[in-house]
Amino acid sequence: MFQLGKTIVSEDIIEKDFVCNLHACKGACCIEGEAGAPITEEEVSILKEIYPKVKPFLRPEGIAAIEKQGTHIKTKNNELETPLVDGKECAYVTFTDSGIASCGIEDAHNAGAIDFIKPVSCHLYPVRVQEYSEFSAVNYHRWPICDDACTLGKELQVPVYKFVKTALIRKFGENWYTQLEKVASEM
């Protein structure tokens, strides 16, 4: 672990390799698991505002889940997440013709309907950020469904932090990322 400003960063994001291999996993991270994507208070407002523009990009099942549960949910632990369809996939998930999970929010963004890309937790994956009162912990989340991404990352020699560069800059800023690159070059 090392510190960059008000973040404590796991060395795994520098030492481990990762490149999403959607043809292998089919976007399982949007489908598997027991919870929706973590979202911030700010993203709650954004999701409420953009929902009418995102709705045309969603599946009927996702629309029904959102209209029943809301654009977000609050868990028993007071954590904010995207809602799920029948306790399974994220309500915002869509599928390509070849069965690969996609994000309706990102689809709307790519079509120019909205400026918001998608929740930052999704954009950062496999990096997870845990907020504490005095600092943020920046960790690599290892999940067996991403084994193919680890293999591809190793083959292409792309460390996690480079794979999620745009998302890390979005979350922490250009200066923070430059400092991260400096640490990586020294390791």
Order of alpha helices (4+ residues) and beta strands (2+ residues): beta-beta-alpha-alpha-alpha-alpha-beta-beta-beta-beta-alpha-alpha-beta-beta-alpha-alpha-alpha-alpha
